[in-house]
Amino acid sequence: MNNPLNKIKFPIRVFLSYSIKDKLIAKKIADYIKKQGIYVWFDIEDIKPGDSWKSQIDNELKQTDYILILLSKNSMKSNWTRDIANNLVNELVLQDKRIIPVITSPINQQELPNYFENIQMLDLRNNFENKLFQFCEQISNAPSIDFSQLDGLSFEKLTSDLLKKLGFFNISEHVRLDDHIVDLTAEYRSKDPFRAINKEIWIIECKLYNNEKADLKSIYQLTNYLLTLPENYKAALITNGRITSTSIEWLKNREYKNRIRIIDGYELKNLLLNYPNIIKKFFSNKKGV
């Protein structure tokens, strides 16, 4: 296999978190990722005698891009794993750190910290090398995702392409709903537990911001759209910005909160990393590739 990092000009840093009882599999993972040209912080190798353990970890967490948390029977009993999941995760996400749980042995899914239930995991219990290579190939594309290189129209086109990959269809641009014009509408079909088909119609607003925070106005606008629409209508805000805590709290208190989905810049990047062709299409001629 070709090294996917040969074309990348920017360093990618990975922090490996694991139980000391999983030292051997952790080293195997670290060694493989390093062979792909990616920097991995591995405490056995990177904390020298006399170094402050806590200060070294705190310093590395500030610099890292990806935090791999190895999940096993051993780590599920680890206070450190639970501390990251329950106490540090929100702070790390706000710093644009990507947290990726890595399953290395059978675990009890019911024991997973709440945060891990809602994000995609890297399961290395089989096809170890192939899956690790795919992971390295994906994160090698991350530095090229630079939303500042896009304008509003190209951001809408990127969103439309992503929706198709996610299984949406009948995607339309600039659709009038009563006296409003929304950026995109799309349909999606899913099955209920009895295998009946549910058809959903999604109203999608694409917001490209120059600053980092998405404002409450966009979410408020979406909720207004839903007020007069049937239950099978849902709404999504897709943005490169970060959603403020004020916006999240405001939405939690609304009865239609389950009909609105917010994809912020952090989640959008993670979704795009699954589709290298989209990244190549919209960012291949941009700075950093």
C-alpha positions as CSV (number, residue, x, y, z in Angstrom):
1,M,0.0,0.0,0.0
2,N,1.2,3.5,-0.7
3,N,1.8,5.8,2.3
4,P,-1.2,8.2,2.3
5,L,0.8,10.8,4.2
6,N,3.4,11.5,1.5
7,K,1.3,14.3,0.0
8,I,0.5,16.0,3.4
9,K,2.5,19.1,4.3
10,F,1.0,19.6,7.8
11,P,1.8,17.4,10.8
12,I,-1.0,15.2,12.3
13,R,-0.7,14.3,15.9
14,V,-2.4,11.4,17.6
15,F,-2.7,10.8,21.3
16,L,-3.1,7.2,22.5
17,S,-5.0,6.5,25.7
18,Y,-5.1,3.0,27.0
19,S,-5.1,0.8,30.1
20,I,-1.6,-0.3,31.1
21,K,-2.9,-3.9,30.9
22,D,-3.4,-3.3,27.2
23,K,0.2,-2.1,26.7
24,L,1.0,-4.7,24.0
25,I,-1.9,-4.0,21.7
26,A,-1.4,-0.2,22.3
27,K,2.2,-0.5,21.1
28,K,1.1,-2.5,18.1
29,I,-1.3,0.3,17.1
30,A,1.2,3.0,17.8
31,D,3.9,1.3,15.7
32,Y,1.5,0.8,12.7
33,I,0.3,4.4,12.7
34,K,3.9,5.7,12.9
35,K,4.8,3.6,9.9
36,Q,2.1,5.6,8.0
37,G,4.0,8.8,8.7
38,I,1.7,10.0,11.5
39,Y,3.1,11.3,14.9
40,V,1.8,9.2,17.8
41,W,2.2,10.2,21.4
42,F,2.7,7.0,23.4
43,D,3.5,7.5,27.1
44,I,5.8,4.5,27.4
45,E,8.1,6.0,24.8
46,D,7.5,9.7,25.3
47,I,7.6,10.2,29.0
48,K,11.2,10.2,30.1
49,P,12.4,9.4,33.6
50,G,12.0,12.5,35.8
51,D,9.3,14.0,33.6
52,S,6.0,15.1,35.2
53,W,3.4,12.6,34.0
54,K,0.5,15.0,34.4
55,S,2.2,18.0,32.8
56,Q,3.4,15.9,29.8
57,I,-0.1,14.6,29.2
58,D,-1.7,18.0,29.6
59,N,0.8,19.6,27.2
60,E,0.3,16.8,24.6
61,L,-3.5,17.0,24.7
62,K,-3.2,20.7,23.8
63,Q,-1.2,19.9,20.7
64,T,-2.9,16.7,19.5
65,D,-5.5,16.4,16.7
66,Y,-6.9,13.0,17.4
67,I,-7.4,11.2,20.7
68,L,-7.6,7.4,20.3
69,I,-9.2,5.8,23.4
70,L,-8.7,2.0,23.5
71,L,-11.7,0.3,24.8
72,S,-11.3,-3.2,26.3
73,K,-12.4,-5.1,29.4
74,N,-9.4,-3.6,31.1
75,S,-9.9,0.1,30.0
76,M,-13.6,0.0,30.8
77,K,-12.6,-0.3,34.5
78,S,-10.1,2.5,34.1
79,N,-10.8,5.8,35.9
80,W,-8.7,7.6,33.3
81,T,-10.9,6.4,30.4
82,R,-14.1,7.4,32.3
83,D,-12.6,10.7,33.2
84,I,-11.9,11.6,29.6
85,A,-15.3,10.4,28.5
86,N,-17.3,12.1,31.3
87,N,-15.3,15.2,32.3
88,L,-12.9,16.2,29.6
89,V,-14.7,15.4,26.4
90,N,-16.7,18.6,26.0
91,E,-13.6,20.7,26.7
92,L,-11.6,18.7,24.2
93,V,-14.3,18.9,21.5
94,L,-14.4,22.7,21.9
95,Q,-10.7,22.7,21.2
96,D,-11.4,20.9,18.0
97,K,-10.0,17.6,19.2
98,R,-11.4,14.5,17.6
99,I,-12.0,11.7,20.0
100,I,-12.2,8.2,18.5
101,P,-13.0,5.2,20.6
102,V,-11.1,2.1,19.4
103,I,-12.4,-1.3,20.3
104,T,-9.7,-3.9,20.8
105,S,-11.5,-6.7,22.6
106,P,-15.1,-7.7,23.4
107,I,-16.8,-5.2,25.7
108,N,-20.2,-4.7,27.3
109,Q,-21.9,-2.0,25.2
110,Q,-24.1,-1.1,28.2
111,E,-21.0,-0.1,30.2
112,L,-19.9,2.5,27.6
113,P,-19.8,6.1,28.8
114,N,-22.7,8.1,27.3
115,Y,-20.5,10.1,25.0
116,F,-19.2,7.0,23.2
117,E,-22.7,5.8,22.4
118,N,-23.2,8.6,19.8
119,I,-20.0,8.6,17.8
120,Q,-18.5,6.2,15.3
121,M,-16.0,3.8,16.7
122,L,-12.9,2.1,15.1
123,D,-13.4,-1.6,15.7
124,L,-10.0,-3.4,15.4
125,R,-11.2,-6.9,16.6
126,N,-10.8,-8.1,13.0
127,N,-9.1,-6.9,9.8
128,F,-6.6,-5.0,12.1
129,E,-4.2,-3.7,9.4
130,N,-6.8,-2.8,6.8
131,K,-9.0,-0.9,9.2
132,L,-6.0,1.0,10.7
133,F,-4.8,1.8,7.2
134,Q,-8.2,3.2,6.3
135,F,-8.2,5.3,9.4
136,C,-4.7,6.7,8.5
137,E,-5.9,7.4,5.0
138,Q,-8.9,9.3,6.3
139,I,-7.1,11.5,8.7
140,S,-4.4,12.2,6.1
141,N,-7.1,14.2,4.3
142,A,-8.0,16.3,7.4
143,P,-5.5,19.2,6.9
144,S,-6.9,19.8,3.4
145,I,-10.5,20.5,4.7
146,D,-10.3,24.3,4.9
147,F,-13.8,25.9,4.8
148,S,-12.3,29.4,4.5
149,Q,-11.4,28.5,0.9
150,L,-15.1,28.1,0.0
151,D,-17.9,30.6,-0.7
152,G,-21.6,30.1,0.1
153,L,-22.5,28.5,-3.2
154,S,-19.7,25.9,-3.1
155,F,-20.5,25.1,0.5
156,E,-24.1,24.3,-0.5
157,K,-22.8,22.1,-3.3
158,L,-20.5,20.3,-0.9
159,T,-23.4,19.8,1.5
160,S,-25.6,18.4,-1.4
161,D,-22.9,15.9,-2.4
162,L,-22.5,14.8,1.2
163,L,-26.3,14.3,1.6
164,K,-26.3,12.0,-1.5
165,K,-23.5,9.9,0.1
166,L,-25.6,9.7,3.3
167,G,-28.6,8.3,1.5
168,F,-30.7,11.4,0.9
169,F,-32.4,11.7,-2.5
170,N,-34.6,14.2,-4.5
171,I,-32.3,17.0,-3.3
172,S,-33.5,20.4,-4.5
173,E,-31.8,23.8,-4.1
174,H,-33.3,27.1,-3.1
175,V,-36.9,25.9,-2.5
176,R,-39.7,28.2,-1.5
177,L,-41.7,27.2,1.6
178,D,-44.6,29.7,1.9
179,D,-42.7,33.0,2.1
180,H,-39.4,31.5,2.9
181,I,-36.6,30.2,0.6
182,V,-34.5,27.4,2.1
183,D,-31.1,26.4,0.9
184,L,-31.9,22.7,0.3
185,T,-34.7,20.2,0.7
186,A,-34.1,16.4,0.6
187,E,-36.0,13.2,1.2
188,Y,-34.9,10.2,3.3
189,R,-36.3,6.8,3.9
190,S,-35.8,4.7,6.9
191,K,-37.4,1.5,8.4
192,D,-39.2,1.3,11.8
193,P,-38.7,-1.7,14.0
194,F,-41.5,-3.5,12.1
195,R,-39.8,-2.8,8.8
196,A,-42.4,-0.3,7.6
197,I,-40.9,2.5,5.4
198,N,-40.9,6.0,6.9
199,K,-40.5,8.9,4.4
200,E,-39.0,12.1,5.8
201,I,-38.7,15.4,4.2
202,W,-35.7,17.5,5.3
203,I,-35.3,21.3,5.2
204,I,-31.6,22.1,5.2
205,E,-29.9,25.4,5.8
206,C,-26.2,25.7,4.9
207,K,-24.4,28.3,6.9
208,L,-20.8,29.2,6.1
209,Y,-19.4,31.5,8.7
210,N,-16.2,33.6,8.7
211,N,-16.0,33.3,12.4
212,E,-16.1,30.2,14.5
213,K,-19.5,30.4,16.2
214,A,-22.9,29.8,14.6
215,D,-25.6,32.1,15.8
216,L,-28.9,31.3,17.4
217,K,-30.8,33.1,14.6
218,S,-30.3,30.2,12.1
219,I,-31.7,27.6,14.6
220,Y,-34.6,29.9,15.5
221,Q,-35.4,30.2,11.8
222,L,-35.5,26.4,11.3
223,T,-37.8,26.0,14.2
224,N,-40.2,28.5,12.7
225,Y,-40.2,26.5,9.5
226,L,-41.4,23.4,11.4
227,L,-44.2,25.1,13.2
228,T,-46.7,24.8,10.3
229,L,-45.3,21.6,8.7
230,P,-46.4,17.9,9.2
231,E,-44.6,15.6,11.6
232,N,-42.6,13.9,8.7
233,Y,-40.8,17.2,8.1
234,K,-37.5,17.6,9.8
235,A,-34.8,20.3,9.7
236,A,-31.0,20.4,9.7
237,L,-28.5,23.2,10.1
238,I,-25.2,22.3,8.5
239,T,-22.4,24.7,9.3
240,N,-18.7,25.0,9.5
241,G,-19.1,26.9,12.8
242,R,-19.4,25.8,16.3
243,I,-22.8,25.8,18.1
244,T,-22.8,28.0,21.2
245,S,-23.9,26.5,24.5
246,T,-26.7,29.2,24.6
247,S,-28.1,27.8,21.3
248,I,-27.9,24.2,22.6
249,E,-29.7,25.0,25.8
250,W,-32.4,27.0,23.9
251,L,-33.1,24.1,21.6
252,K,-33.3,21.6,24.4
253,N,-36.3,23.4,25.8
254,R,-38.3,23.2,22.6
255,E,-40.9,20.5,22.0
256,Y,-39.7,20.0,18.4
257,K,-36.1,19.5,19.4
258,N,-36.2,15.9,18.1
259,R,-37.1,17.1,14.6
260,I,-34.0,19.3,14.3
261,R,-30.5,18.1,13.6
262,I,-27.4,20.4,14.0
263,I,-24.2,19.4,12.1
264,D,-21.5,21.8,13.3
265,G,-18.0,22.1,11.9
266,Y,-16.6,19.4,14.1
267,E,-19.1,16.8,13.0
268,L,-19.1,18.0,9.4
269,K,-15.3,17.4,9.1
270,N,-15.7,13.9,10.6
271,L,-18.4,13.1,8.1
272,L,-16.4,14.4,5.2
273,L,-13.4,12.3,6.2
274,N,-15.4,9.2,5.2
275,Y,-15.7,10.5,1.6
276,P,-12.2,11.3,0.1
277,N,-13.8,12.0,-3.3
278,I,-15.8,14.9,-1.9
279,I,-12.7,16.3,-0.2
280,K,-10.7,16.0,-3.5
281,K,-13.5,17.7,-5.5
282,F,-13.9,20.7,-3.2
283,F,-10.4,21.1,-1.7
284,S,-7.9,19.4,-4.0
285,N,-6.7,22.7,-5.5
286,K,-6.7,24.5,-2.2
287,K,-4.0,25.5,0.2
288,G,-2.6,22.7,2.3
289,V,-2.9,19.8,-0.2
